[in-house]
Each structure stands twice: as structure tokens, then as C-alpha cells.
Amino acid sequence: MWIYRWKQIGLYIFNFHHSLVFNIMFDLVIKDGNVVTADGVFKADIAVDDGKIVQLARKIEEHSEKVIDASGLLVLPGGIDGHTHFQLNYNGVMTADDFYTGTVAAAFGGITTVIDFVTPSSKSYIDEFLMRRGEAEGRAVVDFGLHFIVTDVSEERLKDLEVLAREYGVSSFKIFTAYRRRGLMLDDGSILELMKLCRALGALLLVHCENEEMINRLVDRYLSKGCVGPEYHALSRPAYVEAEAVRRVGFMAGLAGCRVLVVHLSSGQGLEAVKELKRSGVRMYVETCPHYLVFSDEVYRRPDGAKFIMSPPLKGVEDRRMLWEGVSKGVIDVVGSDHACFNSEQKLRPSRFTEIPGGVAGVEHIIPVLYTLGVRRGLIGLADLVRLTSYNPARIYGLYPSKGTLMPGSQADIVIFNPSLRIRLTRENLHSNLDHSIYEDITAEGHIQHTIVRGELVVEDRQFVGRRGHGKYIQRQTENPPTI
């Protein structure tokens, strides 16, 4: 297969090089870059016109309004973060980032497309979707899509989901196996019903996998003993609550025949469950997040431990090692941020771990963290980096081949990465609206130099040059509906 793909790459370069018509004025030409795709690395120039890649060649004449010298740099397809929570109201507390500040941070992290969520209330699912889309339009500086969180599988709601998939390009839904007390959890019977609809539509189902009853029992036990510190957040959500839910969801997905994506996998036990399910033929994809690859549960005993609270919580050092192994061996398919950040006062004020808003920043960290801790240490290659951050997300979320690759005809979402840049990931060097950084002790050994979204520079030489509202809503594809 890889030989065939390399032949394809060579054919693209040969054909477009020899069909080059001189004196064409392109919008942009990127010169002498080391182009990285999911298939490997090769030297090429890239010509961009009208928001799309139009040519790859060993040499393109510099007939262009704009030329970027990428010699010594890596040219990557734009990153796709399929898991952000911008402008999210969490129990009356608003996240630090809205769709403008959050997507500015994304652009500085080499993310050219984000997929956020619609969290429904009492309105129709269609109205909820249109309202959420309206919050992002006119603000986002990179392209965006929307997943829809499903909390009700009544006949009316299921009809709405079908309309969203067929008419609005919402090709993925999300469910929770926890959070009954917040009104988000679906019971198993409802989950199976929704999975059958997903199979019929060719839609993807994202699942937050934790066992609600096990968690509530532990939470109540710790609170009754006056154990209220941040460390008890992790102790009340041990690895087995994730692993059990992964297995249960996988069993139901196998019955229904639908595709599922386990989001923010955090534990070695969960990873083992995933391996078993994949081997058995369940169509399961897996996401982990940069914070699970960097930190362990030791941080919860720090004075600022509340800043690290997210769900699922950080696990042990061995879990982190196993997650890296899952990344390096291809068991983990994508790395998303689960970006849902809250300022220090919101994190540190509550006296009990159950009252601390969950979530951390991450949209600006995915590519630098994977490069620094993965590529630099020899755990993954450059092609793996692209697979995890662009190619796999594009295929799984219904964006390929428009996004996720650098080939003629694809959108010109391009990241130019400087492997020589060393940037400490402090609050001052990051671009979220958040007032702190949990990554402040981490130095990225390589970072983004330029970010291009649909042919337009959004970050140039690490300066923001984009414009509010440049990002467009992206309708995504479902799989071809199978025969039922």
C-alpha cells in the first residue's frame, strides 16, 4: 500500500510539474519546503490559488503575489482538532475562550479546523444547531464544524438528527455514559437506539466513556469523609470506570454495526479494552489529549492542583507510558485537545473538587507537544504526526480529501513548522484568553512559523495577521449509508 501511495505522490509531482504553464500568477507559492503527508516526507514547492492547492512540483517558477521561503522547514497539512469547547457555559461559569480567542490560539498551534459541540437545552435540535453555528460565524478565524450532543432519543429528536446529518453536514453525534446529574447521560437502551440511527445515516458516534454509578458511589463516599481536595477528583474516577464503559460501548457498537470514537482516552486499562474491541472487529476509533501525554495524577497534590482538573482525570505514570505506546503503535487514532479552559479564580475558588469546573487548554499545544515529546524522542515519525493531527481526523470526521492532505485540489490549509524554534509554553507565549498555563514548565522544541487557512495567512512569522470571521462552517460527509 505504501509503495502505491508513494507512486501517487510521484505522479502528482511529475504531472503538475510538466503541465506547469509559465507566467501564471498564483496567489501564493511555498518554496523549498520539506512536505510532510501521512505517507512520508518529500521536497517540493506548493502553489496556491483561489484557496486551494493547485500544483506540487520540484520547482515552481515564482510568479506569485506572495512567496514563502520554507527551506529547512516542515510543510504540514493544517491540523484538525475535533474536540474543542469554546464559549461553553459550565454550570453558570463561562469558558475563558470564545470562538474568536479560541480559534486565534488554534491558529498559533497549527490548527486550521476545529470541531466544537452543540449542547441542547429545551429547543428543537435544529434551532439549537443554528444558534450555536451563529455564535461561531463572524468570530472564528479558522474553519469549524459542529458535533451534536444527544441527550434525548425521542422520535422527534431522532428526526431532527437525520435532518442535521442530511441537510446541514453534521456527520457526528456525541453521548455521555456519565453526568446524569447534569442531564447529559444517556441510558444503555437509548444509546443502542441512537447507534442504530448512526449506522443507517453513516454517522459517527463520539462517546465519553465513564461509569456513572461507580463514580457517584466513590464521590459520595469521599465527600462524606470530608475528603474534598483536587486529588479526590482523580481517586473518585479510577481507570476501571473508563475501561468498563469502553467495553460496554464497544459491545453495543458491535451489535448496532456503527462507528464509534472514544474521546479523551486517559488510562492503560481503557487502552487494553480498546485493543480487544478493535481485534474483535468493532469499528472503534480512539482519541487522547496532550495533557494525558504530558502529566500524571501527581499534579493534583500541588497547591494549584485544581487547575489540572478535567474529566476523565489524569491517571498514573504507567498510564501515560501506555498511552504513548498506543500513539506510537497506531492504536490511538487521533489527538484532540478537549479545550475547555477556565481562569484561575474559577478553578481555585471552589472548596470541593466536585464544584471545580472541569477542563484545560490544549488547542495550541497538540502539534508542539507531539513533535517535542514524540518525534524528537523517536516515539513517532513525522508522517505519524500528520496522521494523528490531520489525515486521520479528516477521514474519521468526514473532511477528507478537502482537508487532511497536501495534494492538488485540496484546500490550502497549510502549516509551516520550524523545528529550530524553542518556545516555553508559558502564559506569555500562548494566545488563549486563559490567565495561566499548565504547560509553563514545558519547552516546545519546534513550533509553528506560519499558518494558512484556505490560502490566506492567519499567522505569519508568529504574528497574527488573520481576520475575525475568516473561518467558515464546514459541512462534513457521512459514510455512504449501508444496506440495512
Helices and strands as residue ranges (DSSP letters): H 2-18, E 28-37, E 40-49, E 52-57, E 67-69, E 74-77, E 79-81, E 89-90, E 93-94, H 99-108, E 111-118, H 125-136, E 143-149, H 155-168, E 172-176, G 180-182, H 188-201, E 204-208, H 212-224, H 231-235, H 239-256, E 259-262, H 268-279, E 284-288, H 290-294, G 297-301, G 305-308, H 317-328, E 334-335, H 344-348, G 353-355, H 366-369, I 370-375, H 382-386, I 387-391, H 392-397, E 414-424, G 427-429, E 443-453, E 456-460, E 463-464
